[in-house]
């Protein structure tokens, strides 16, 4: 349950997925996909049983006298699930308003007693990430790839810098990411377009498949499917993960302060 919840939390923000080295899809000019004050709330559930809730919001801020966006992600188990397994996960990212590159990443989690408290400072000019493991009181620096993203900033970078209008079925999207102490290449495959039912009405979506590592949680390499609104917002609407112990869903439950109209076919 711990690893399943952890994956779902960061999948909405950065899809904790890895792939072999390959060409990255060129980024486009910024598309103005979000704005100050945007907020999402998601519900994780096993059928009708609620297990967890995730919130993800963004505000305009400054860091080192430079304009940035400050994104915060928070996840916690709810209801009966909380009695058996208590989760409190906090993620934060400060990233440039113009280039979308992360400056400061914070990860403070407690998952059933498994804890981490890590901060990462990014120096893109020198291509270095300075990691402060506050729990272990250890500091270290690591070389990073060009235009690297953290787990939270990647979500906003993909929304804002990748034009999905011309994607062809089977086409891959690649993005450099840095997590804890390692560089990865994150990859999504475009599966096509599909209209799905939501609590708000029918929503036309682009359908994506993150490539994940199979193992203890996932039954196979391609076991996660993500639906994102096919509009200028690129809102994560739904995710389904097939696990070894069954499948779980993560659905958009609430939103506010969107930059563009949310194209919903009212029920």
N, C-alpha and C positions, 0 to 999 in steps of 0.2 A: 504493500500500500504506500509505503514511504516513497519509493522511487517512482511509482505511478503518479502520485500527486505532484511530486517535484517536476516530473516531465510535463504534465499538463499545465502547471503554472507557467513555466518558461516557454512552452510551445506557443502560447498566445503572444508572448513578447519577443521570442527569438527562435522558437522551435529548436530545441537542444538536439540537433541532428548533425551527423557527420558524413562526409563522402571522400572518395579518393581525389587527389589533385587533378584539376581540369580547368578549362578556360572559364572565366567569369563572364556573365552576361553584362555588357556595357551598361552603365547607369545613364539615365537621361538627365535633363535639367530638372530642378525641383518642381514638383507638381502641386504644391500648396495643398496637401492632402489632409492636414489637421491644423488646429489652432490652439491657442492658450485656453485652458479650461476644459478641454475634451476629457470625458470620463466614460469608461466602460465597466460594467459589472457582469461577471459570468457565473453560471451555475454548473458545477460538476455533479453528475448523478449516475447511479446505476439503475436504469429503468426509472421507476417513480421515486426511488430513494435518493434524497439529497446527500451528498458526501462532503462537498467543499464549496467555497465561494472565492472568487478572485476579483479584485478591483485593479484597474490600471488607468492612471490619470496623468495629465501633463500640464505644466504651467510654464510660462515664460519667466526667465531668471537671468542673472549674470554670474559669471564665474571668472575670477582673475580679470575683471573689468571687460569681459567679452560677453556678448549676448548668447545665451544658451537656452535650451529647453531642459526642464527638470522633470523627468518621468519617474513615477513611483508605482511599483507593483506590490500588491499585498495578497497573500492567500492564507486561508485557514480552514480547517475541518469544521463541520457543523453537525448539529443534531447528535444522533447516536454514534456516528463515526468519531465524533470528538471524544466520546467516553472511552473508546477503545484505542484511539490513536490521535493525539493532540499535535496539530501542526500550526506553526506561526512562521510564515516566510515573508521576509521583506527584501525587496530589490529596488535600487535607485540607480538612475543614470543621468548624468549631465552631458549633453551633446550639443555641438554647434548648430545654431539656427540656420546658417547658410550652407555648411558642408555636411551636416548630419553626422560628423565624426565624434565619438565619445571622448570626453575629457576625464571623467571621474565615474567609477562604477562601485556600487556598494551592494554587498550580499550578506544579510544577517538572517540566518534561518535556525529554526528549532523544529525538527521533525521526529517526534517521539523520543526526544532525548539526544538525537543526533544533531549537533550544532556546528555552525560555521559562521565566522565573522571576518569577512575579507573586504578590503578596499583596493581598487586598482586605479592608478593614475596613468593616463596615456600621454606619451610624448610622440606625436605623429611625425614631427620634423626629424627626430632622431630614430624613429621607429622602435621605440622601447615602451614596455609596460612595466610599471613599478608596483609590485604586489606587496601589500601589507596584510599579513595573516595575523589579525589582532588576537585571536584565540591562542595561537601558538607563540605569539610574540616574535614572529619571524618576518623579515623583509628580504625581498629579492627582486631582481630586474631581469626581463626577458625580451629578446628581439621579437618584433611583431611584423606582420605582413602589411602591405600597402592597403590603405582604406579599411583597416580592420574595424570590426564592430564588437560591442559587448552584447550580452544576452537581451538587454532591454532596448538599446539603441537600434539594434538590427531590425526590430519590428517596425519602428518608425522610418528607418532608412529605406526598407523595402517598399513601404507604402508611398513614400515621397519621391523616390528617385527611380523607380522602375515603372515604365509604361507597359501595362498589361494588355492594352487594346490590340496589339499586333501579335500576341503570343500564339504559337501554333501548338496543336495537341502533340504531346510528347516532348516539348521543348523544356530544357532545364534552366533554372535560375541559380547562379552560384554566388556566394558571398563569403569573404574572409571573416572569421570570428576568433576571438581570444577568450578562453574560459579558464579560470583559476591560474594555471601556469602553462597552458598549451595553446598553440594555433590550430585551427580547424578550418576546413572548407565546408560550409553549410550548403546543402543543395535541396531545391524544391523542383518537382516535376509538374508541369501543367497538364491536367487531365481533360480539360474542356470546360464548358459552361453548363450550368444546371440551375433550374429554379427549385428552391426548397421551401418547405413549410417552416415557419417560425412562430413564436408567440405574437409577433407583430403583424404577421401576414406573410404572403409569398414574397421571397426575395431572390432575384436573379444573382447568381454567384459564379465566380471562377473557382474551379475545383483543383486543389493542389495536393501533392503527396510529398511530405518531407521524407527524406531517406534517413532511417534510424538504425541504430545498432541493435541487432537481435541479441537475445540473451535471457537474462532472468525475468525481465518484464515483458518484452515484446516477442511474439511468437514467430515472427518472420521479419525480413528486412523492410518490407513495405506494408506496415500494419497501421499507419496513421493517415487519416484523410482530413483535410482542412478546407472549409468553404469560406470564401471572402467575398464581400459584396462587389458586384461588377459595376462599380461607379467610381466617382472621383475620391470618395472617402477610403475605399478599400477596407471596410470594416470586417474584422473576424466575426463571422456569424455562428459558425458551428465547427466542432472538431470531434471526430470519433476515433478512439484508439482501441484496437483489438489486442487484448492481453492474453497471457497464458491462462489466466483465471476468468476469462470472459471479456466483455467490452464495456467501456464507459464513454459517456458523452459529455461534452462541455459546450453549453449554449449561451449565446448572448442573452442577458436578462434585463439589462437596463443600459441606457446611454444618454449623454447630454452634450451640448455645445459642439455639435458637428460642424465642420467647415462647409460642407455641401449638403444639399438635400439627400435624404436617405430614400432611395427608390423602393417603396414597399407597395405591393398590391394588397389593399385592405381586404380582410376576410369578409 
